Amino acid sequence: MPLSKKSPDTGARTPTRTEKVQLALRRAILEQRLTPGTRLPEDAVGEAFGASRTIAREALGRLATEGLVELIPNRGAFVANPSLEEGRGIFVIRAALERAMVRQLSGRIDAAAQKRLLAMVEEETRLAEKSDVEAIRLAGEFHLYLASLTGNPLLERYLVEIISRCSLVMTMYGRPHSADCGAREHRAIVEALVTGDFLRAGDLMEHHVEDVAARAQLSVRPRTDVRQVLADFAAQMGDP
C-alpha cells in the first residue's frame, strides 16, 4: 500500500521556539560552523537566539539524544567529537537499520513521496558541485525523510539518532568532492523502492552506507567562535 508523510519541518504545525533553536543548532553542527568539541554554554545559546536558558537546555538535550551534542556533568554541553573508529562502528549499525527501513518501504512509496525524494536528490547533486558539507547535510535529510515515511516511531527514533551521528562523522572526516557519489546512489535506491524490489533496494542501501563510510578520512579541525556562529544562525531562524 503506497504511503506518504510530510517531512517534519514542512508540516502545518508551527515549530516551537525550542524546535527552532534545535534545528538551527543542528544545522550549525552539521555544516561544521560549530566544530567537534566546541563548548555550548546555555547562556550563550539562549542569548544568541533570544531565548531562555530553559529553552537552550531543552534544545541541547534533544541534540544529545540525536548524538550531536555531549552533556558532561559539571562541565556542560559540547559538540559531539566521535573518533573515526567510533564513526565506523556507527555506520555498521546504520547499514542494518536502513536495510530494515527500505524493506518496510519497498513498493509503498506514492507519487508525492517519490517526487519529493527525487527533488532532494537533484538538490543534493547541485550542492555537491559547490559544497561537500551542504551536500552531506542534505543527504542526511534524504535518509531522515525516508525514515519518516515508515510510520514506525521506534525505527524512526533509532534512525534519526544514527543518521545524525553519521552526518556529523562525514562532515568531520569525509573526503573532499565525495558527496556527488551519494546523490547517484540515492537515485538508484528511490527507483528500487518505487518498483517494489526490496531485495535490490536493501542491497543498494547497504552498499551505499558502506561506501559512505569508506569515504571518511582524518581532517584538520578549525577553531570556532561560538557566539558569532550562533548569531548567524539566529538571524536565519526567524521569529517563532
NORRAVEN-V636827 format. One record per residue. N is the residue number from 1. PHI is phi as a letter, one per 30 degrees, with the letter a starting at -180 (* if undefined). Layout:
n = {N | N}
phi = {PHI | PHI}
This chain:
n = {1 | 2 | 3 | 4 | 5 | 6 | 7 | 8 | 9 | 10 | 11 | 12 | 13 | 14 | 15 | 16 | 17 | 18 | 19 | 20 | 21 | 22 | 23 | 24 | 25 | 26 | 27 | 28 | 29 | 30 | 31 | 32 | 33 | 34 | 35 | 36 | 37 | 38 | 39 | 40 | 41 | 42 | 43 | 44 | 45 | 46 | 47 | 48 | 49 | 50 | 51 | 52 | 53 | 54 | 55 | 56 | 57 | 58 | 59 | 60 | 61 | 62 | 63 | 64 | 65 | 66 | 67 | 68 | 69 | 70 | 71 | 72 | 73 | 74 | 75 | 76 | 77 | 78 | 79 | 80 | 81 | 82 | 83 | 84 | 85 | 86 | 87 | 88 | 89 | 90 | 91 | 92 | 93 | 94 | 95 | 96 | 97 | 98 | 99 | 100 | 101 | 102 | 103 | 104 | 105 | 106 | 107 | 108 | 109 | 110 | 111 | 112 | 113 | 114 | 115 | 116 | 117 | 118 | 119 | 120 | 121 | 122 | 123 | 124 | 125 | 126 | 127 | 128 | 129 | 130 | 131 | 132 | 133 | 134 | 135 | 136 | 137 | 138 | 139 | 140 | 141 | 142 | 143 | 144 | 145 | 146 | 147 | 148 | 149 | 150 | 151 | 152 | 153 | 154 | 155 | 156 | 157 | 158 | 159 | 160 | 161 | 162 | 163 | 164 | 165 | 166 | 167 | 168 | 169 | 170 | 171 | 172 | 173 | 174 | 175 | 176 | 177 | 178 | 179 | 180 | 181 | 182 | 183 | 184 | 185 | 186 | 187 | 188 | 189 | 190 | 191 | 192 | 193 | 194 | 195 | 196 | 197 | 198 | 199 | 200 | 201 | 202 | 203 | 204 | 205 | 206 | 207 | 208 | 209 | 210 | 211 | 212 | 213 | 214 | 215 | 216 | 217 | 218 | 219 | 220 | 221 | 222 | 223 | 224 | 225 | 226 | 227 | 228 | 229 | 230 | 231 | 232 | 233 | 234 | 235 | 236 | 237 | 238 | 239 | 240}
phi = {* | d | b | a | a | d | d | e | c | b | d | d | d | d | d | d | d | d | d | d | d | e | d | d | d | e | d | d | d | d | d | i | d | c | d | e | j | d | d | b | d | e | d | d | d | d | d | d | c | i | b | d | d | d | d | d | d | d | d | d | d | d | d | d | d | d | i | c | b | c | c | c | e | i | b | j | c | b | d | e | b | d | d | d | d | d | d | d | d | d | d | d | d | d | e | d | d | d | d | d | d | d | d | d | c | e | i | c | c | d | d | d | d | d | d | d | d | d | d | d | d | d | d | d | d | d | d | d | d | c | a | d | d | d | d | d | d | d | d | d | d | e | d | d | d | e | d | d | d | d | i | c | e | d | d | d | d | d | d | e | d | d | d | d | d | d | d | d | e | d | d | d | b | d | d | e | i | c | d | d | d | d | d | d | d | d | d | d | d | e | d | d | d | d | d | i | d | d | d | d | d | d | d | d | d | d | d | d | d | d | d | d | d | d | d | d | a | d | b | d | c | d | d | b | c | e | d | d | d | d | d | d | d | d | d | d | d | i | d | d}
